[in-house]
Amino acid sequence: MAYAATAGSSLPSMTAAPGVLALQRALVWLVGASGAIVFIEPSPYELVTLTASVIFFATGLRMRLVFVPVLLLLFLLNVGYTISAVAVMDRPNVGNWIATSWYMAVTVMFFAMVVSEDTAARLDMLRRGLVVGAMIASAAALVGYFNLVPGGHGLFTLYERASGTFKDPNVLGAFLILPALFALQSVVSDKFRKSFRNALALGVMSLAILLAFSRAAWGGLVLTSAFMLALMVLTSRSQAQRSRIIVMAIVAVILAAALIAVLLSFDSIADMFKQRASFDQSYDEGRFGRFGRHILGADMALDLPFGIGPLQFHNYFPEDTHNSYLNAFMSGGWLSGVCYPALVFVTAMTGFRYIFVPLPWQRTYLAIFAAYLGTVGESFIIDTDHWRHFWMMLGTMWGLFVAAERYKVTSDHTFREPLQAS
């Protein structure tokens, strides 16, 4: 047999022909890489995930009983959205919004089922694809921001902020956090050559995040990096490894501070940085500001069991909800309003159970979990409910939960996977 069975993989997957395994893993890489190109709809991500889903199902992808609760929550969430949308279906973009919501639910199940088998290999390919996609998006962001293409003013930018291959600078910054965490892990723990390559990649991605001028992405990168590094120290298997992580993390902080200092010496960057870093934004303050809308919208939601329908909040208030949990209530009524936070927070709470489980893919899991928690927190101040990478992380985590339980049951010398060389 060309591939030994492993605890993180199902028997059918691992007895498949080598060519099928290679195709499946390549598709996972392509899905990860395509997630960075979403400035058009349908995006390459939608087309690739749809193609990958068809091929995976044709080659033996299995639905597990343990995924039924997730499937039920996703189904009820979108039923709520659909019911609330009936009265406003004739309004612009509502139909597309509903279709996207259902499709995001499909991608959750796709990632959960895919990652639950052949786990170490597929997770590694997803990680590699995400890093490649992040480098493409970051390079586009830098090309656009610094006007490196003749006659390309406004290319890959929005409102003088880097947006790269995304429609929104905020989404660019949020997407780059997970690949940046992957690169940071390599910087603090791998051998010099690989660590140096990833240090360069981390620098490029961090620069793109900075130039996206997204306060949430700035804070998200700092907080998720600190959280992930703390978990890496706590789960390290030796004192030498812990010491290296701490030392390299300090060096990375110093270099990041130096980079920011250099960038802020440019007036255009410094001015935008001061503007965006301010907490006195007009759209955040006042009775109808961001946080005022949250209170008024929550009070309104209590009286509307069927909500007001998707994309209708701005008809009642100056701007959108900028709160995914409130948006679930307003867009899908009480049904969606209960199911959405239930799905998000149950996933987060379950994720804590696997932090200290010594799995072959533990390092990658810590990065995904940290990035997921960051997005859960960010969802209180911005609408993340259609972020492709958010649903990808949620589905991947459920796949890893299942793989972890199967690994613990069958982790013996015959079936144990080698530690991931990432």
Order of alpha helices (4+ residues) and beta strands (2+ residues): alpha-alpha-alpha-alpha-alpha-alpha-beta-beta-alpha-alpha-alpha-alpha-alpha-alpha-alpha-alpha-alpha
